[in-house]
Amino acid sequence: SQRTTDYRGAFAASDCRCAEGYFELPGGAACESCMDGMVCAFGSAYDHIAQWTPNSSLVIPEAQPGFMTRVGKPLLPYRCKVAVWCPGGAPGTCALNRDPSTVGCATCIEGTYAGDDGECHECSGGEGPALISLGIVGSIVALGCLSFAVNNNILLQPNATATCGIVMGLTFTGIQTMGAFSNLAVRWAEPLKSLFKALSLLSFDLELLKVECVVGSNAVVNYVCRQLVAPGCAILILAILYLKKRFVKPSLEYKVEAVNTIGFIFQVFFISIVMSATSTFVCYPHPGSAGQSMTSRPSVLCFEDDDHTMMTVVAIIACVLVVLPYLACAVYATLKYPTFVSSGTGKDSSLRMFRFLFFRFGPSTYYFGCVVLLRGTLICLVPMLFRTEAAVQMIAMIAILLSFAGIQQTLQPWRSGIANLVDGGMASLMVLMLACAAMSTSFEDAEDVVGTLGAVIFSTIFLVAMSVVAISIYRRLIPSPFYRNFVCHHKADAAAQARFVQLLLVEKTRQSCFIDSDDLKNLDELFDIVKCRVGWLVVYLTSDTLRRPWCAGEITITFQTHQRLVPVRTPSFRPPSDSELEDVSTYLDLSDTSLVQYGITNAFISEAFKWLLQKQTVDVRADLIGRARIHDVVDGILEASGAAREKNMGRMISTASKSHDDMLVVSSDPNDDEAAASVGILVSNIQESILEFVDKGIYVLADQDDLSRQDMADAVWGARAVVVILTPGSLSSAEQLQAIVDAMGVGDSLPVVPMNTPHFRFPSEQYQDRLMAHFPSDTANEVWLRIQRLFKRISVFFATNASASIIQAQALEMLTRIPRRRERNSTKPPSNDQLLTLEAGGRAGQLATVEPDDAGFTSRMRSI
């Protein structure tokens, strides 16, 4: 059935030949089906190939248009990446100026280059070197401009400029993403096909620069040149910045600007860098057993040719030396970001060094740079992981784009609202572009795969919907996480007190406690926690607590639901008047938030406030000092809520010993509850770590109610180090000002670490005038000199109103300033009558000085 004759009535056996679609095997043994990509006319025979000439009447198996066979392997058809390269026909047939010895006619012969039309043109004169030189010069100019642009002071850039830069970066990333689409095994119609060819330069494909006219068509050499583009840019940037520092800006911080500029370039070209490095693993299949060719270099057979082996080695080196170090650097900087910002000065060199990774995003989504890098990496991996399955490639690419678009639209990470819209819109448009490619591509061979993936997607939709319903029912029946206590407070008045109360409640009950300032963005979720996931609501009443909408909402929801509430009354609290209770709209500050949208009306709030004001309060006792006041409040909360009281004062007061030598001494304003709470937060975060190298622990001056003048001097002069907690009243507190004067009088041998809280303001020249008005000039000048010496030391910002992780990072940063061993001999302080003493008991305006009678001590003190 595989043999027939060309006409009826044939008599000779030689007239019986292989039918159309078959060819005769060597020796005429049998007829074999024609291979995919080939045409076998009637009478085609393998034995004819050796004798065939263009003018011969012999019939041989020939390649279809778009395919080619090599002379040495006439029955092994190769699919040509571009159809016009291969007109089809006898073995070794290629388009004009294309090398027939290469797979798929993919290489131009020596002395020619590949044009945009798919044809090979002769190299004319110095056109190739000129284009390469122009590209190098253009790159130097562009990199030079970028080295200035990306290191400009952010504070001087208007929001419109920042938005323009972000959108341009998004556009460039989108163009690279579309460039990655060209590696997919789908059919792109014109003009997209030509557009993707033009975009190949972004993945460092140097064909557009006619590099073949300079280095030839060797695939390995061309691939190595591609991998050298990114390191070459980095070297150029280092040279440009060196010249900039040498001749333009001597004060330039070379390391900071070098890392920021190189990081920015790599961030912008990240998809291109990864595509270039992994292109050796992106292959497309040939028919039958002909193997696979590299999509970027069709003349190289994947995992067969020696050239591919060498290119694989180069690819691994590029990934190890370029891609992975950059990713590791980005992850490291993101993990260290809380530490970078903990100083609060905005001058930290590490933060400016990695500015390229963070400045485009909001503070709460600083990590989104790593998310963008992950998206780019996955996009580049799709053609590599699914080489031949076009349907799987399309679904995977669409899934990546939609998933990350959903994350981006949820988080709104970009600093500019317009940029968030542009990012989401570009992702949607790229999905539509992939849909266009799907409509022009035949998936008949992948019908089973498409059906399976479709069933998986449908099942996923159903399972997700059912899972959400089941989880919602479970959370309704068993609320989680459940908090034993919830601290409601006004952040501006009592951020530190509320945080310290939270820490103490967790320590004393061993149960979780929520603080509302940790999540004030999603009031709906916040109110849900109060509604069904809280045991007791603790309302910390300061001057403006009840005026805040979220506090009013939390109190109202508690009154409407479980009614388990403990009010804590501070001295600053003043209840609303009867008229304000009747019309709470005149009392509440609703400038930022409306509670009506959450179902909380003014009538509900008024009723809840009246109920709250009738409840027994836990009062802050005036007869206690320091952290003892907050500990007493927490004990009152636990008693009112029916929890067991656990008065463990041993952890609050670090030592009962009369000897304070070689301790970490902490100074704060003893008359300020925020200052006492700040000390408590600090001690809670460092008390375990500090004992590893300061055996005697921590001594808090503000906790001592019987501290004599000599005891303070003994503690300060004998300390391992002194930490000064600076709050708004620190420089008006007689006790803390005295501790500062004593500490700075010891000299540079005593480490003194200032820690400024959010509302502290550094003193101005007017403060010196106040000192001059209340002290003799010599004493005032000496006090001012010591205060100035304190503020010449780098202060650690202590954001008591920040999240727990940031507070912990800042506390641990302070620990790095404490010596691991004592670096000075024990110095006995002067006697009480020799000290520069400020009269205790009042504000700075009431301070006076006791005249020192030891001229030697006074002169030594002034010389400091």
N, C-alpha and C positions, 0 to 999 in steps of 0.2 A: 504493500500500500504506500510505501515511501518512495517507490520508483515508478516512473511512467515514461511515456514517449512524447515527443513534441508534436506527433501527428499520428493519425490512425493508420493501421496497415503496415507498420514498420516490421522488417524481417530480421535485421541485424541486431545482435545482442548489445552492440555498442550504442545503439539508439535508445536503449532503456537506461535512463539516468535518474538521479535524485530529483524529486519534485520540488517545486518552488517552496521555499521555507525550510529546505533541508540542504545539507551538503554532504559530499562523499568523504568518508574517512580515508586516511592514508592506506594505499593498497587496494582501494575499492571494496573493502570488506563489507561496509554497510553505510546507510544514510543516517545522519545525526541531525537533530533539530537545530535550527540556526539559533545562535546566542542572542540574548537581548542586546540591542544596540547595533546589530548587524543585519544586512540584507543578503539573502541567499536566493539568487535567481535559479531558474530551471537549469540543471546540469552543473551546478556549482560543485567543485571538487577541491579538496585540499592539495592533491598532487599537482593541480594546475598552477599553484601559487609560484613555485620555483621557476616555471617556464613563462609566466605571464609577462607581457609587455603592454604598454598602452594601446598599441595597434593590433594586439593579438585577439583572436576570436575565442580564446579560452575564457571560461566563466569561473570566477572565484568568489568566495564569500567576501563581501565588502562592508565597510562601516557605514552606518546611517549618518546623515547630516547631524552634527552635534556630537559625534563620536569619532574616535580614531583608533587604528591599530598600528603597532610598531612592526617594522620589518622582521625583527627577530622573533616576534610573538604575534603572528597574523590572526590567531583565533582568540586573542585576549583583548576585547574592546574596552576602551577607556572613555568615560564620560567627560566631555570638555566643559569646563566651567562656563565659558562663553561660547555660544553656538557658532558664531562666525569664525572662531579659530579653526573649526574642523568642518570642512565642506563634505566630508564623507568620501568613500571610495576605497581604492586599494590600500594595502598597508603602507604606512609612511606618508599618507597624504595630509597636508596641512595647508593653511592659508599662507599667503605670500609672506616671506621673511620670517616664518615661524619654524622652529627647529623640530623636524619630524622624529628626532631620536628621543625627545622628551615626552613624558606622559601627558596626554591631553593637549599636545601642541601648545603647552603653557608658556614656553620660553621663546623670546625673540632671539634670532641669530645674532652673533657678535656684530657690533657696529650699528645696531638698531635699538629702538626703545618702544615700549608699548604706549600707544596713543589712547586718547579718550574714546575713540571709535572702535577699539578692540583690535585695530590693525597695528602692525609693526612698521615704524618709519625709520628711515636712515638718520643717524646722528649727524647733524650739520654743524661744523665748526666747533666753537666753544660753548654751545647752547647749554649742555649739561653742566659743565663747571660754573657757568654764569648763574644758572638757577640755584645750584647748591650754595654758591657764594652769597647770592641774594638772600637765600633762606637763613644762612648763618648770621649775616649782618642784621636782617630783620629780627631774628631771635635775640641778638644782643641788645638791640634798641628796645624791643618789647620788655625784656627782662630788666633792663636798666630803669625803664619807666615804672615797672611794677615794684622794683625795690624801693622806690620813693612812695608810691601810692599805698602799698599795703602796710607801710610803717608810719603813716601819718598819725597824728594825734586824733584819737577817736572823738574826743570832746569837741574838736574843731569841725567835725563833719556834721552837716545838717542831716536830719532824718531822710530828706529826699535823696541826698547823695548815697546814704547807706542803703536805702531801698533800691536805688538804681544799680548799685554794685551787687546786691543780693540777687536781683532779677537777672542781671547779666550772667552771673554764675549759674543760676538755675537754667538759663537758656543754653549755656555752653554744656552743662551736664546733660540736658535733654538731647542736644545734638549728638553727643557721644553715645548716648543710649540708643538713638536711632542708628548710629553707625554700627553698634553691636547687632542690630537687626539684620545687617547684611550677611552675618555668619549663620543665620537660620536657614534650614533646608526647605525654604518656601520660594515660590516664584513671585518676583517683584515686577510689576508692570512699569513701563515708562510713564512719567519721567523719574519715578522713585528709584529705578535701577541706576540711572545716571547720577542721581543725587547721592546715593550711597557710595558710588564710585568716588565722587568728589570728597566725601566725608572720610574716605580711607586715610587721608593724610593725618587726620586727628588721631588715628591709631598708629601713627608713626610709619605708615606705609609710604616709602620714599619714591615710589614709581612716578608720582606726579612731578617730582623734581628731576626726572630723567636720570636717575642715579645709575642706570644701566650703561649710560654713555661714559661713565667715569670708572666704575668698579666692575663692569660687566654684569652678566646675568647669573653669576654663581649664587645659589639660594642661601648657602650658609653665610657667605659674606654679607649679603643683603640683610639677613636676619640679625646678625651680630650688630650691624649698623643701627637697626631699629632699637635694639636693647641698649645701645649707648646713648640714645637721645636723652632719656631722663637723667642719668648720671652726668651727661655733658651739660645739661641745663644747670644742675646743682653746682658744678665746677665754675660755670660762667657766673652764677650768682655770687659765689664766694669771691671771685676775682673782682666783680663789679663793686661789691660792698667794701673790699679792701681799698680800692681806688677812691670810693666815696669817703671812707674814713681818713684816708691819707690826704686828700686834696679838697674835699667839700665840707665834711662835718667831722672834725676831730673828736667830738664828744660822743660819737656813735658807739652804741653798745654792740660790738661786732657779733658776739654769740647770739644775743637776743634777736637781732634783725636777721641774721643768717638763718636761724631755725624757723623764724616766722615766715620769711620770704620763700625758702625752699618748701616748707610745709604748705604754704598757700598754693604754690605751683603744682605740687604733687596732689593736693586736694582737688584742684580744678581739673587736672588731667588724669585723675585716678583711674577712671574707667578705661581710658586709652592705654595707660601703663599696664593695667592688668590684662587687657585684650591683647596687647603686643606680646606680653610675656607668655600668655597661655595659647597664643595662636597656633603653636606647633601641635597642640592636642585637639584642635578643631578640624575635623575631617569630614569629607563627604564620600559616599560609596560609589564604586564602579560596578557594572554588571558582573554577575557570576563570581568567579574567583579572582578577579583583577585587583581586589583589595580596596583601599581607600586612599584618597589624596588629601593633602592639606588644603583647606579652603583658601588660605592666603597664598599658598605656593603650590598649585596643582601639579607641578612637575615632580613633587616629592611625595613618594608613597609612604603613608604613615606606618611606622613600626616595621618597615621592610628595608628602606634605603639606608645606606651609611650616612647620607646627608641628614636624614631625619634623626638618627641617633645623635649626631653632633649637635643638632639644633635642640634636641631634648635636653642635653647636658647644659647648653647655654640657657635654656628656659628655666631650668632648676636653679642655676646660679643667679639669674635675674630675679627670680622669686625670693630666694634666700637673702640676697644682698640689697634688694630694692623694695619689693612689695611687702614682705613680712616685717622688716624693720620699721617701715612706715606705719603699718597697722599696729605693731607693738607700741610704738611711740604714741599713737593716738589713744590707744586703750590706757596706757600708763598715765598720760596727761588727764584723761577723763576721770580716772580713779582718784587722782591727786587734786582734782579741782577744788573740793571743799577745803583742802589745806592751803591751796593757793590763795583763796579769797578770805581765809580766816583772819588775816592781819587787818583787813578792812581799809588799808591805806591806798589801794589801787596802784601801788608802785612796785609790787612784787615782780621781780624780773621773770620768774617762772610763768606767771600768768601772762605777761606780755610776750614771752617767748612762744607760747602756744595760743596766742590770740587768734590765729587763723582758724583754730578749731572751735572757738567759743563765741567770737564777737557777733556772728550772724544770728545767734539764737538767744532766746530769752533766758534769764538767770535760772529759772526752774527747769528748763529743758536744755541745759548746757551739754548734755550727753548726746544730743541728736546728731552731732557730727559723726559719731561712731555708727549711728543708725544709717546715715547716708552712705558711709563707706561699706556697710554690710549689704545695702541694697545694690550698690555698684558691683560688689564682688559676686553676688548671686546672679545678676544679669549677665556678667561675663562667663559664668560657669555653665549657664544653660546650654549653649551650643557645644560645650565640651563634654558635658555629662550625657546629653541625649543627641548623639551625632547624626543619626539617620532617621529618627522618628520625628518628622515634621509636626505631626499633630501633638505629640507630647511637648515638643519645644514651644509651640504656640500656647498651649494651656499653661505650661510652667511660667512662661514670660508674662502672660496676662495675670496669673495668680500673684506673681511677685509685684507687679506694678499696682494692682488693686489693693493688695495687703498693705504695702507701705503707704499708699495713698490714704487708706483708711486710718493708719496710725498717725500720719501727718495731719490729717484733718481733725483728728481727735485731740492731739496734743497742741496744735497750732504753734509749732516751735519757733518759727522765724520771727525776728524782731518786728518785721513789718507785716501788717495785715494783708497788704497787697501781695507780698511774696507768698503768703500762705495760700491765697487764691490762685496765684500763678502756678505754684507747685502742684496743687490738686488738679487744675485745669490741664496742665501739660500731661500729667499721667493719664487722664481720661482721653485726651486726643491721641496719645500713643497707643492706647488700647484700640481706638477706632482704626488707627493705621494698621495694626496687626489684623484687625477684622477684614480690612481691604485685602491684605495679602492672603488671608484664608480663602476669600472668595475667588481668587485667581489661581489657587493651588488645588490639585486633585489629591484627595485623600482616600481614593478607592482602595488602595493597598493597605490602608490603615483603618479600615472599617471596624475591625474587631477591637483595635486599641481605642478608637474614638468611642465606641459603644461602652467599653469597660470604664473609661474615664468618666463618661457621662453618667453612668450608673453610680460610680463612686461619688461624684459631685452631688447627685440627687440624694443619695443616702446621707451624705454629710449635712446637707441642708436640713433634712428631717431630724437627724440626730442632734444637731445643734439646737434646733427649736425645742425639741423634747427635753434636752438637757437643761436649757435655760428655765423652762417651766418647772422641772424637777428641783433645780437649785433654788428657785424662788420659793417654792413650797417648803423646802427644807429650811431655808433661812427664816421663813415666817414662823415655822414651828420651833426651830432651834436657832435663835439669833447668834451669829458669830461674826467677828470676835466679840466677846462680852467683857465689859469694863465694870469693875467693882465701883469705881468712882469716875466722875467727869467734872473737871474744874472749869467753871465758867468765870471769865474775868475780862477786864479791859486791859489790853496789851500795853497802852501808853502809860498807865498808872502802876500796874502790878505784874509786868511780864516775868521778872525774876522771882517774885514771891509765889506766883502761880506755878512756875516751873519747879521751885524748891518744894512746894507743897506736894506736887505730883511725885517727885522723887521720894519724899518721906512716906507718902501713902503707899507707894509700891514697896518700899523697904519694910514698913511696919506690918502690912497686910499680906505681903507676898502675892498680891493680885494686881492685875493691870489697871492703869489709870489713864484716862484720855484728857488731853488739854486742848481746848477749842482753837487756840491760835495755831495749832499744827495743820488745820485745814479750814480756812475761812473762805475758800474759793467756791466750793460746792456746798451751799447752805442746805440744799435738799438732802444730801447724804449726811450732813452734820445733824440736821433735825431728826433724821431717821435713827441715828445712833442714840440720841437722847430718848427717842420714842420707845425703842424696844431692845436696846443693847446696853443699857446702863442701869446699875444698881442704885446709885445715889448721885444726884446733881449737887455739887458744891459750888455755891455762888459767892465769889470773893468780891464783896461790896466795897468799892472805892468811889471816888467822887463822881465818875461818869459811867459806872458799870451799867446801870439801868437805862442809860440813854442810848446804849449801843444796840442796834437792831438784832444782831445775832444773839446777844444775851437776853433781850426781851423775848425773842422767839423760843430759846431754850427753856426759859422759865415758864412761858405759856404752855409749851408742849408738856412739860413735866406736870404742871397743874392739871392739864386735861387728861393725862394718862396715869402714871403710877404714883405721883405726888410724893416721891421720896426725895427730899431736898434739905440741905443744910446750909443756911446763910452764915457767912463769916463777915463780921462788921469791923471795918478799919476806922481809925480816927477821922479820915477824910470824907467818909460817907455822909451824905445828907439826903434823907428820903424826899421824894417828890411831895409837893403840897397837895392838899385836897383838890384844888382846882386842876392841877396837873394830872391827878389821877382820874378825874372825870373826863378830861380831854387829853389823852396821852400823846396826841399828835403834836401838841405844843411842847412836850417834854422830850420826845424821842428825836434822835438825829437820824432822819430818814433820807439824807441827801444822797447816799450811795445805794441804798437797798430799799425795796418795798417788800413788806411782809405779806401783803394781801395775796400775792401770787402763790404763796405757800399755804393759804387758807387761814392765816392768822390775822384777825381783825383787831381794831383798836379796842373794841368791847372785851374781847378775850384777853388782851394784854392788860387792860385796866383791872379786870377781875383777878388775874394772876398776880399782879403787883400788890393788890390789897391782901391777898392770901399770903404772899411772901412776907409783907411787913408785919403780919401778926405772929409769925413764927419766932420761936426762941433762937437767938443768934449766938454764935461763938464769937466772943470779942477778943481783939488783940490787946493783951494786958500791957499796961503802961509801966508796971513795976518790974518787968523783965527786960533784959537787954540782949542784943545780938541775936544769934540764931535760936536762943531759948524761946523768944517770942513766937517764932514760926513753929518750933516743936510743940509748944503749948497749944497753938491753934490746931495743929494736926491731931493732937490727943483729944481736943474737944470735938473735932469732926468725927473721929472714930467712936467716941462715946455717944454722940448724938445719933450716929448711924447704926449703933448696936454692935460695933466691931470691938474685939478685944484690944485694950490699950497696951502698948508696948513701949514704955518709957526707957529707951536705951540711950542715956545721955553719954555713955562712954564713947560712942562714935561721934557725938557732937563736940564734946570737949576733948581735945586730943590728948591732953596730959593733965595730971593733977600734981605733977612733980614741981617742987620749988626751983629746980634747976632747968633753965631754958636754953642752955648752951647747945649749939649745933642743931637747932631746929629750923624748920621752915616757918618763918614768921609772916603772918598775913595781917595787913592793916586795912581798915575800912572805916567808914563813918558809922560810929555806934548809935547814932540817933536816927538812922535811915533804915527802914525795913527792907527797901530794895537793895541797899548795900549789904545788909546782913544776909539776905537771900542769895545775892550774887556770890558771897563767900561760901555759903552752903552748897551752891551748885558746883563751884570750883572744887571744893573739898570732896564732894561726892564723886567727882570724875577723876580725881588724882590720888585719893587716899590709899588705894591699894598699890599703885605704881610708885608713889613717893617713898613708901616704906622699904623698897628694894635698895635704896641708896641713902636715905635719911632715916636712920634707925629710930630716932626719937620722935619722928612724926611732925605734926603741924601744930603751931601755936597761934590762935586767933586772938588778937588784942581786944577786939570789940566784944568778945564773949566774957571778958573778965570784969566782974562788977567791983572788985576791990583792988584794982591795979594801981599801985603807987607810982610816983614819978620815977623812983629808982628801979622798980620792977620793969617798967617800960624800957628804960635805958639798958638794963641787964639783958632783956630779951632781944633788943635790936642789935646791941653790940656783940652779943654772943651767937647770933643767928648764922646758919649756913647761907641763907639768902633771905631777902625781904621782898614780899609781893605786895604791891600797893594797888588796891582795888579803887578805881577812880569813878565816883558817881557824882551827880550834879552838886551835892553839898560837901564834897570832900575838902575843898580848899576853904570852906567856911566852918569846918568842924575843928574845934580846938584840939580834940584828942588826935584826930588823924593828921592835922598839920604838925602837931608835936612829933608824931612818929616819923613823918617825912623829914622834918628838920634833923631828928636824931640819926636816921638812916643815912642821909646825905652828908652828915658830919663825920661819919666813920671813915670815908674815903673810898677810893676805887677798889680797895681790897674786899669790900662787901658787895656782892651782887644784889642789885635792886632792880626788880622787874615791874614796871608800871603796866597795869591792865585797865584800859578805858572801856567803860560800858557805853551803850548807844547814846544816852542823853548827856554824857559828860562833855563839857566844853572847855578846851584848853584856855589858860588864862591869857588875858591881853595886857597891854600897858596900863589899862585902868585899874587892874588888880594891884599893880605895884603902887599906884596912887593911893589905894585903900590902905595898903600896908604902911605907907609913909604917913597917912593921916592918923594911924592908931598906935604906931610904935615910934620910939626915938629913931633917928635916921640910921644910926649904926646897926641897930637890931633889924630894922626893916630891910636895909640893904642886904644883910646877911641871910635873912629868911628868903628874900627874893632870889638871891644868888643860889641858894640850895634848891629852891623850886625849879629854877632854870636848869640846874644840873640834872634834876630828875627827868625833865622833859627833853633833855638832849639824848636820853637813852630811848631806844626804839620801844614803843609801846605795843603790847599785844592787844588787839581788839577782842573784847569779850562780849559777843552778841547774845546777851541773855534772853533776847526776844526771838532768837532764831530756833531752828530745829535742833533736836537732841544731837544729831550727828555732827552738825557744825559746832555746837558748843563743846562737844567732846574733842573735836579736832583742835579747837583753839586752846582748850585746857592742856592738851598734850603738847601743843607748841610751847606753852609757857614752861612745861617741864624740861624742855630741851635747853632752857636758859639757866637751869639750876645745876651747879657743879656736882659731879658724881662723888667727889670727896672734898673735904675741907682744904681750901687753898691758902689759908692764912693761919697764923698762930692765934690762939685765944687771946683777946685783948680785953683787959678789965676796963670797964667804962669809968669815966670820971665820977667823982662823988656828986651827990645831989646839988651841992652848992656851987659846983663848977660847971654844970650843964647849962646850955642855952635853953632856958625854960620859958614856955609860953603858959600863961595862967589858964588853967582848965576851967570849964564850966561856961560855955556860951559860944557865940559866933565869933568870927574873926575880928569884928569891930570891937569886941570886949577884951581882946588879948592884950597882955602886958608882958614885960620881960623882967626876970630876976637878974640883977646885975652880976655877972660872973666876977669872982675875985681872984681867978687864976689867969694872969696875963698871958702865960705861956699857952694855956689851952685856947684862950680867945684868939691869939695870933695864929696858932696852928689851924684853928677852925676857919679863920678868915682867909688863910692862904689856900685852903681847899677851893 
